[in-house]
Every structure is written in C-alpha cells, then in structure tokens.
Amino acid sequence: MRLLTLYARARGVPAALLGTAVLAVLVVAADTWLSRHADLIRPAEITTIVLTALIAAILVAGTLTGADDALEDTTPLSWAWWRAGQLVLVLGAAAVLLGLAGREAAVLGGPGAVVRDAVGYAGIAALGTALSGATAGWAAPLAYMLVTYATAPERADGVAARIWAFHLQPGPDAVARATAAALLVAGLLAYSVRGARVR
C-alpha cells in the first residue's frame, strides 16, 4: 500500500483528481449561469463540452510522467501493469466526476459526450506521451482539437468525417464513441509498454 501511495504522489494523481473535481464544479456553476441566458446555451454547448473534456485529459496526462522516468528502467517491477492500472483508474475517476457534472449540467447535454471526448483525448495524450515524452502528453490532444476545429466540416455525414471529428459529434453517435474507445486502447497499450519516452 505504501508503494502505491508513493507512486500516486510521484505522478501527481491527487492533484489531478482534485483539479478534475474543481473542473466539474465549475462546469455545473457555469451551467447555472447559462441557464439564465437561454440564447447562449446552444452556441456554447459544443465548446463547453470540448474544453471540459480537453482540460480533464490534460490533467490526466500530467499523471503519466514522474520526476525521472528513466528510474523505471532500473527496478525489477512490472511497470507496464502499473502504468496501465494508473491510467485506467485516474481516467475512470475523472470520467465519473465528469459524468456526474454532465447529469447536472444541461449545457453538456448529459454525461455521454463529455465523458466520450475525455476518453478520446486521454488516449491521444497517452499516445503522445509514449511516442514523444511528457510535453506531448498535454500538447497532443490540444493540437488535435485545434486542427479538427479548423478542418472539420460543419456537418459530418460520412463515417470518415465522424471519426476525424469524433469530439464534435452528438453524444449518442456510435462512430464517435467507437473512435474514442479505439484511441484509448491504442494509447493505453502504447503507454503501458513504452512509458513516457525519455529523450
């Protein structure tokens, strides 16, 4: 138990979960304000969902690296299982917090979309961390969001467009959900095996 506690602290897990809890509270508070301005809810809805999920994923990404990731190579522990377990548990806790906020916040259109987007972004963050190191952990989902916002069509009818802009689709969209799940699986596998790439 002590090793688990030390590992969580070294990775900043408590701070990430606290930050996600604060984010969830802020979303509900913003929803209360927006509910008094009905004309703003619809145009603000997608942006709020995407930004909430992005911030949550960046908080999760912050837990994917430690002070010295090269030290993992000097110990006999099976770090792949530790990394996988950590990512699943931290993202799971963040998803629960966002899901609860989504149930309370009409601007999020329910918990489905924001949780789906956070899962997809976290997968991208894990891939970035495994391939390019700590900086890419938070930069990869941010860059993806900016590029897709600039290039995604206003109406994504085709499957390819719905995959590319999965985070801009309605919550129940099956293709978007499958894309987010695939990104998480890819990120989880890459991060578990490689860890944070040390240059």
Backbone bond lengths (Angstrom), bond angles and torsions (degrees), N, CA, C in turn:
res aa  C-N    CA-C-N  psi(-1)  N-CA   C-N-CA  omega(-1)  CA-C   N-CA-C  phi
1 M - - - 1.462 - - 1.533 110.72 -
2 R 1.342 115.62 -38.10 1.457 118.82 179.63 1.530 111.05 -64.12
3 L 1.332 116.84 -39.96 1.460 119.88 178.56 1.523 110.71 -63.05
4 L 1.326 115.99 -41.10 1.463 120.24 178.41 1.529 111.09 -62.47
5 T 1.322 116.48 -42.82 1.465 121.01 178.99 1.523 111.06 -63.53
6 L 1.321 116.50 -44.46 1.461 120.41 179.20 1.527 111.29 -63.69
7 Y 1.328 115.81 -40.89 1.462 120.29 179.56 1.526 110.57 -62.59
8 A 1.343 115.84 -44.66 1.463 120.19 -179.92 1.526 111.33 -62.90
9 R 1.300 116.57 -41.71 1.464 119.79 178.70 1.518 111.56 -66.77
10 A 1.322 116.27 -41.71 1.470 120.06 -179.56 1.518 111.70 -62.56
11 R 1.315 116.27 -29.96 1.466 120.81 -179.60 1.538 112.95 -92.81
12 G 1.317 117.07 -1.50 1.462 119.44 178.51 1.509 114.21 72.70
13 V 1.335 116.86 27.23 1.468 120.68 -178.04 1.534 112.57 -63.00
14 P 1.353 119.22 -46.16 1.476 118.15 179.40 1.526 112.96 -58.10
15 A 1.330 117.03 -41.89 1.461 120.37 179.95 1.528 111.17 -65.12
16 A 1.334 117.55 -39.01 1.464 121.27 179.57 1.526 110.91 -65.16
17 L 1.327 116.97 -42.30 1.459 119.76 179.46 1.523 111.22 -68.42
18 L 1.327 116.72 -38.60 1.459 119.95 176.59 1.527 110.28 -63.27
19 G 1.326 116.03 -43.29 1.460 119.81 178.12 1.517 112.16 -61.74
20 T 1.332 117.74 -39.45 1.457 121.07 178.30 1.524 111.16 -67.04
21 A 1.327 116.87 -38.43 1.467 120.46 177.56 1.529 110.75 -63.59
22 V 1.335 116.06 -42.56 1.470 120.28 176.90 1.519 109.98 -62.97
23 L 1.329 116.87 -41.48 1.469 121.11 177.81 1.520 110.90 -59.24
24 A 1.332 117.39 -44.10 1.462 121.09 179.97 1.525 111.11 -62.08
25 V 1.327 116.35 -41.30 1.475 120.54 178.71 1.521 110.57 -64.80
26 L 1.336 116.51 -41.62 1.468 120.46 179.39 1.524 111.53 -63.78
27 V 1.337 115.92 -37.97 1.465 119.74 179.08 1.532 110.42 -63.23
28 V 1.320 116.73 -44.57 1.468 120.21 179.30 1.525 109.98 -64.46
29 A 1.342 116.95 -40.06 1.462 120.28 178.39 1.529 110.99 -64.51
30 A 1.339 116.59 -41.93 1.466 120.15 177.91 1.517 111.01 -64.15
31 D 1.332 116.55 -37.15 1.452 120.61 178.35 1.527 111.13 -63.59
32 T 1.328 116.17 -38.55 1.466 120.04 177.67 1.520 110.27 -60.90
33 W 1.335 116.66 -41.46 1.456 119.98 179.32 1.524 110.84 -69.06
34 L 1.338 116.58 -43.65 1.458 119.95 -178.67 1.525 112.23 -66.13
35 S 1.330 117.04 -28.88 1.462 119.77 -179.75 1.524 111.76 -64.63
36 R 1.319 116.01 -19.57 1.466 120.43 177.38 1.525 111.15 -88.12
37 H 1.325 115.91 -6.44 1.465 121.52 179.31 1.529 107.67 -129.32
38 A 1.317 115.30 73.22 1.467 121.68 -172.88 1.525 112.50 -55.97
39 D 1.316 117.64 -28.27 1.466 119.88 -178.78 1.524 112.46 -69.81
40 L 1.333 117.20 -16.39 1.463 120.26 -178.27 1.518 113.27 -95.56
41 I 1.330 117.57 -17.95 1.455 120.03 -172.00 1.520 112.53 -61.53
42 R 1.320 116.81 -50.24 1.465 118.68 -175.45 1.524 112.73 -62.75
43 P 1.344 120.29 -50.27 1.468 117.91 179.37 1.531 113.26 -66.45
44 A 1.323 118.11 -24.86 1.464 120.30 -177.76 1.510 112.54 -87.87
45 E 1.334 117.62 -11.78 1.454 120.20 -170.32 1.518 113.20 -62.70
46 I 1.347 117.93 -55.70 1.461 120.69 -176.58 1.519 110.88 -63.37
47 T 1.339 116.56 -42.80 1.461 119.67 179.44 1.517 111.29 -60.71
48 T 1.319 117.25 -42.24 1.462 120.88 179.64 1.517 111.07 -64.21
49 I 1.321 117.25 -43.00 1.459 121.21 178.79 1.524 110.61 -60.60
50 V 1.320 116.40 -49.85 1.463 120.95 -176.16 1.528 111.31 -64.57
51 L 1.324 117.05 -45.37 1.459 119.54 -178.65 1.527 111.93 -67.42
52 T 1.319 116.65 -38.55 1.465 119.68 177.68 1.519 110.38 -62.08
53 A 1.326 116.46 -47.63 1.464 120.44 179.56 1.523 111.44 -64.14
54 L 1.328 117.06 -39.08 1.467 120.87 -179.51 1.525 111.20 -64.45
55 I 1.324 117.06 -45.99 1.463 120.40 179.80 1.524 110.27 -62.77
56 A 1.332 116.92 -41.48 1.465 120.25 178.18 1.524 110.77 -61.75
57 A 1.327 117.29 -42.63 1.467 120.75 179.78 1.522 111.47 -65.83
58 I 1.332 117.15 -37.10 1.461 120.23 177.69 1.528 110.52 -65.87
59 L 1.332 116.51 -37.78 1.469 119.72 175.63 1.530 110.76 -63.59
60 V 1.323 116.25 -42.27 1.469 120.05 177.16 1.526 109.92 -64.14
61 A 1.324 117.21 -41.31 1.466 121.32 -179.38 1.521 111.66 -60.04
62 G 1.326 116.57 -31.73 1.451 120.29 179.06 1.518 113.68 -64.09
63 T 1.337 117.12 -18.17 1.465 120.63 -179.83 1.532 112.38 -91.72
64 L 1.312 117.46 -1.88 1.457 120.38 -174.68 1.526 113.68 -84.49
65 T 1.325 116.77 -8.68 1.456 120.46 178.66 1.526 109.67 -131.54
66 G 1.311 115.30 155.32 1.454 121.02 177.68 1.515 110.56 -115.65
67 A 1.333 115.36 -169.57 1.462 120.02 -178.95 1.531 111.20 -65.87
68 D 1.327 116.79 -34.39 1.470 120.65 -179.60 1.523 108.15 -148.08
69 D 1.319 116.08 92.09 1.459 120.39 -176.38 1.523 112.85 -68.91
70 A 1.332 117.26 -19.73 1.463 120.00 179.22 1.525 111.53 -66.91
71 L 1.338 117.23 -21.73 1.462 120.24 179.80 1.526 112.12 -63.87
72 E 1.341 116.87 -25.86 1.464 119.47 -179.69 1.522 111.87 -60.18
73 D 1.324 116.42 -30.03 1.462 119.99 -178.13 1.528 112.68 -74.54
74 T 1.321 116.79 -10.73 1.469 119.63 -176.22 1.521 112.68 -99.44
75 T 1.337 117.51 1.64 1.467 120.71 -178.32 1.526 109.76 -117.06
76 P 1.343 117.25 155.02 1.469 120.37 -176.37 1.524 114.17 -84.76
77 L 1.326 118.19 1.34 1.465 119.74 -177.67 1.528 111.03 -66.83
78 S 1.339 114.95 153.04 1.464 120.35 175.94 1.525 108.41 -83.62
79 W 1.330 115.13 86.96 1.465 119.64 -172.82 1.518 113.05 -66.88
80 A 1.312 118.39 -24.82 1.467 120.04 -179.76 1.523 110.81 -58.34
81 W 1.331 116.89 -42.68 1.465 120.11 179.86 1.518 111.20 -70.04
82 W 1.317 117.38 -36.77 1.456 120.86 177.19 1.530 110.44 -63.28
83 R 1.327 115.92 -45.73 1.463 119.65 -179.40 1.523 111.20 -63.52
84 A 1.336 115.57 -46.74 1.463 119.71 -179.45 1.523 111.03 -61.47
85 G 1.328 116.52 -46.40 1.457 120.30 -179.79 1.512 112.16 -62.30
86 Q 1.329 115.87 -41.53 1.460 119.84 179.77 1.529 111.54 -62.65
87 L 1.332 116.38 -48.12 1.461 119.75 -178.70 1.523 111.17 -62.18
88 V 1.326 116.96 -43.80 1.465 120.36 -179.49 1.522 110.94 -64.17
89 L 1.330 117.60 -44.58 1.460 120.83 -177.27 1.527 112.14 -68.58
90 V 1.330 116.75 -44.64 1.465 119.65 -179.24 1.526 110.79 -66.75
91 L 1.326 116.57 -45.00 1.464 119.51 178.72 1.524 110.58 -66.14
92 G 1.334 117.18 -37.66 1.459 120.10 177.64 1.516 111.75 -61.70
93 A 1.335 116.95 -44.14 1.462 120.49 178.22 1.525 111.01 -64.19
94 A 1.336 116.43 -41.31 1.463 120.20 178.12 1.526 110.86 -64.05
95 A 1.328 116.67 -40.01 1.467 120.67 179.42 1.527 111.22 -64.07
96 V 1.323 116.48 -38.82 1.474 119.68 177.89 1.525 110.17 -63.29
97 L 1.333 116.83 -45.63 1.462 120.48 179.91 1.525 111.20 -62.48
98 L 1.336 116.47 -43.81 1.466 119.72 179.07 1.526 110.99 -68.10
99 G 1.330 116.26 -36.12 1.457 119.75 177.95 1.510 111.71 -63.71
100 L 1.320 116.84 -40.99 1.468 120.30 177.20 1.524 111.14 -65.06
101 A 1.336 115.84 -40.43 1.465 119.39 176.94 1.517 110.72 -64.55
102 G 1.341 116.20 -39.04 1.458 120.51 179.61 1.514 112.66 -64.04
103 R 1.311 116.97 -33.20 1.466 120.11 179.03 1.524 110.86 -69.28
104 E 1.327 116.18 -28.59 1.455 120.56 -178.41 1.525 112.76 -90.85
105 A 1.328 116.36 -25.69 1.457 120.45 -172.55 1.522 111.24 -103.17
106 A 1.308 116.14 110.90 1.474 120.49 179.25 1.520 111.27 -63.97
107 V 1.338 117.39 -28.35 1.460 120.32 -177.91 1.522 111.46 -65.84
108 L 1.348 117.09 -21.05 1.454 119.54 177.81 1.519 112.69 -87.96
109 G 1.317 116.84 -5.21 1.454 119.84 177.89 1.512 113.25 63.74
110 G 1.324 117.38 33.30 1.458 120.58 -176.90 1.515 110.91 92.26
111 P 1.321 117.22 170.21 1.469 120.19 -174.23 1.520 114.82 -76.71
112 G 1.336 118.32 -16.14 1.461 120.36 -171.78 1.510 115.32 -59.50
113 A 1.319 117.47 -51.81 1.458 120.66 -173.10 1.520 112.57 -67.47
114 V 1.321 117.43 -45.44 1.463 119.63 -175.49 1.532 111.08 -69.24
115 V 1.330 117.71 -37.24 1.463 120.23 177.41 1.526 110.04 -68.17
116 R 1.328 116.84 -43.73 1.470 120.97 177.65 1.522 111.04 -57.77
117 D 1.329 117.01 -46.67 1.458 120.44 -178.60 1.522 111.65 -65.87
118 A 1.332 117.15 -39.53 1.468 120.37 178.39 1.523 110.76 -63.68
119 V 1.319 116.91 -39.14 1.465 121.47 178.26 1.529 110.22 -63.65
120 G 1.328 116.63 -46.92 1.464 120.31 179.37 1.517 112.66 -63.47
121 Y 1.316 116.42 -45.03 1.469 120.57 178.40 1.529 111.25 -63.17
122 A 1.337 117.12 -39.39 1.466 120.08 178.67 1.522 110.78 -63.48
123 G 1.337 116.60 -37.43 1.456 120.10 175.93 1.519 111.62 -62.30
124 I 1.335 115.93 -41.90 1.468 120.31 177.88 1.526 110.18 -65.16
125 A 1.338 116.33 -40.11 1.466 120.50 179.00 1.526 111.00 -63.50
126 A 1.322 116.49 -41.82 1.470 120.23 179.30 1.526 110.85 -65.62
127 L 1.335 116.80 -40.49 1.462 120.11 176.06 1.524 111.07 -61.72
128 G 1.317 116.24 -45.06 1.460 120.23 179.59 1.511 112.04 -62.04
129 T 1.342 116.88 -40.95 1.460 121.01 179.23 1.519 111.07 -64.15
130 A 1.330 116.04 -42.23 1.468 120.13 -178.54 1.523 112.16 -69.11
131 L 1.319 117.15 -33.61 1.459 120.60 -174.90 1.523 113.95 -90.43
132 S 1.347 115.86 -33.80 1.465 118.01 -172.16 1.520 115.01 -132.46
133 G 1.315 118.46 -0.22 1.458 119.93 176.21 1.509 114.19 100.79
134 A 1.333 114.53 -172.48 1.456 121.86 -170.36 1.525 113.69 -60.50
135 T 1.324 116.94 -41.54 1.462 119.23 -177.08 1.518 111.84 -61.17
136 A 1.320 116.06 -40.20 1.468 119.80 -179.25 1.512 111.49 -68.78
137 G 1.339 117.83 -18.84 1.456 120.21 -179.94 1.514 112.33 -57.65
138 W 1.314 117.18 -44.33 1.466 119.17 178.30 1.530 112.19 -94.96
139 A 1.333 116.60 -26.47 1.469 119.70 -176.96 1.526 112.60 -74.52
140 A 1.336 117.17 -32.92 1.466 120.04 -176.26 1.535 112.78 -62.41
141 P 1.334 120.37 -51.12 1.466 118.35 178.92 1.523 112.71 -66.41
142 L 1.332 117.12 -33.17 1.468 119.84 177.62 1.519 110.30 -64.37
143 A 1.341 116.88 -46.53 1.462 120.82 179.30 1.525 110.74 -62.61
144 Y 1.329 116.46 -41.10 1.464 119.82 179.58 1.521 110.79 -62.28
145 M 1.319 116.35 -44.02 1.465 119.93 179.91 1.529 111.14 -61.29
146 L 1.331 116.85 -44.60 1.459 120.39 -178.68 1.530 111.61 -65.14
147 V 1.327 116.63 -42.65 1.468 120.29 -178.90 1.520 110.58 -66.30
148 T 1.318 117.30 -44.05 1.466 119.04 -178.42 1.522 111.82 -68.66
149 Y 1.314 116.78 -35.29 1.464 119.17 176.01 1.522 110.32 -60.85
150 A 1.337 116.06 -36.69 1.463 120.58 -177.02 1.521 112.58 -79.25
151 T 1.342 117.43 -26.08 1.468 119.58 -172.02 1.523 114.72 -114.19
152 A 1.316 118.17 -15.43 1.469 119.57 -176.35 1.524 110.36 -70.65
153 P 1.336 117.39 138.36 1.458 119.99 176.33 1.522 111.12 -67.95
154 E 1.336 116.19 155.67 1.460 119.73 -179.32 1.529 111.21 -61.52
155 R 1.326 115.88 -35.03 1.451 119.53 179.17 1.525 108.53 -126.68
156 A 1.312 116.16 113.50 1.462 120.86 -177.65 1.519 109.56 -94.43
157 D 1.344 115.87 96.54 1.464 120.54 -179.39 1.519 111.92 -89.94
158 G 1.320 117.43 -37.08 1.454 120.68 -176.47 1.508 112.97 -80.45
159 V 1.325 115.85 159.79 1.464 121.22 -179.73 1.525 110.61 -64.00
160 A 1.336 117.12 -43.14 1.466 120.56 -178.63 1.527 111.34 -60.25
161 A 1.323 116.33 -42.50 1.464 120.15 179.74 1.521 111.24 -66.96
162 R 1.324 116.81 -35.66 1.472 120.43 179.13 1.526 111.15 -71.89
163 I 1.326 116.91 -29.96 1.462 119.97 174.93 1.528 110.05 -71.38
164 W 1.329 116.18 -46.89 1.461 121.04 -178.06 1.526 110.98 -60.56
165 A 1.313 117.11 -42.89 1.466 121.14 -178.13 1.531 109.65 -112.24
166 F 1.316 116.62 51.69 1.468 120.41 -175.74 1.517 111.61 -59.73
167 H 1.333 116.96 -33.34 1.454 121.12 -175.39 1.528 113.33 -78.20
168 L 1.314 117.12 -5.26 1.461 120.91 178.28 1.525 112.43 -104.04
169 Q 1.329 116.38 3.40 1.466 121.19 -177.38 1.526 110.59 -88.82
170 P 1.341 116.58 159.88 1.472 119.78 175.62 1.524 110.90 -59.93
171 G 1.315 116.39 153.76 1.458 121.75 -176.98 1.524 115.44 -51.80
172 P 1.347 119.45 -43.93 1.471 119.85 -176.41 1.524 115.11 -77.98
173 D 1.335 119.03 -1.56 1.466 121.59 -174.89 1.535 110.24 -61.23
174 A 1.335 116.16 117.29 1.471 121.41 -175.41 1.525 111.87 -67.34
175 V 1.332 117.74 -38.25 1.460 121.10 -179.85 1.529 110.15 -64.51
176 A 1.323 116.26 -42.93 1.466 120.24 179.50 1.528 110.92 -63.65
177 R 1.323 116.48 -41.24 1.469 119.83 179.09 1.523 111.21 -64.99
178 A 1.325 116.35 -42.26 1.461 120.14 179.24 1.525 110.62 -64.82
179 T 1.325 117.11 -37.52 1.464 120.99 178.59 1.517 110.86 -64.34
180 A 1.328 116.55 -45.24 1.463 120.51 179.28 1.526 110.61 -62.07
181 A 1.328 116.81 -42.02 1.463 120.95 179.27 1.524 110.79 -64.58
182 A 1.338 117.28 -41.26 1.461 120.98 179.64 1.528 111.13 -65.03
183 L 1.330 116.66 -39.88 1.463 120.18 177.65 1.529 110.81 -63.22
184 L 1.337 116.38 -40.59 1.459 119.49 179.36 1.528 110.94 -64.96
185 V 1.320 117.04 -44.23 1.464 120.47 -179.82 1.528 110.13 -62.02
186 A 1.330 116.89 -45.31 1.470 120.61 179.57 1.523 110.54 -62.02
187 G 1.333 116.40 -45.38 1.455 120.23 179.62 1.514 112.19 -64.91
188 L 1.330 116.11 -41.19 1.466 120.84 -179.96 1.519 111.26 -62.36
189 L 1.330 116.56 -44.90 1.463 120.26 179.71 1.530 111.50 -65.00
190 A 1.327 116.05 -46.09 1.468 119.89 -178.17 1.525 111.04 -64.12
191 Y 1.319 116.52 -45.30 1.461 120.25 -177.99 1.528 111.33 -69.05
192 S 1.325 117.33 -38.89 1.458 120.10 -179.69 1.522 111.75 -62.37
193 V 1.325 115.93 -41.20 1.464 120.81 -177.19 1.523 112.15 -77.44
194 R 1.328 116.03 -45.86 1.466 119.80 -172.86 1.512 114.17 -94.62
195 G 1.337 116.73 -29.11 1.464 119.23 -172.19 1.515 109.23 72.76
196 A 1.329 115.73 -164.07 1.458 119.88 176.69 1.512 108.22 -80.24
197 R 1.311 116.35 121.55 1.465 119.88 -177.58 1.515 109.68 -62.52
198 V 1.314 116.34 126.05 1.462 122.42 178.56 1.516 108.07 -100.61
199 R 1.302 116.47 119.41 1.475 120.16 -178.42 1.525 110.22 -71.92
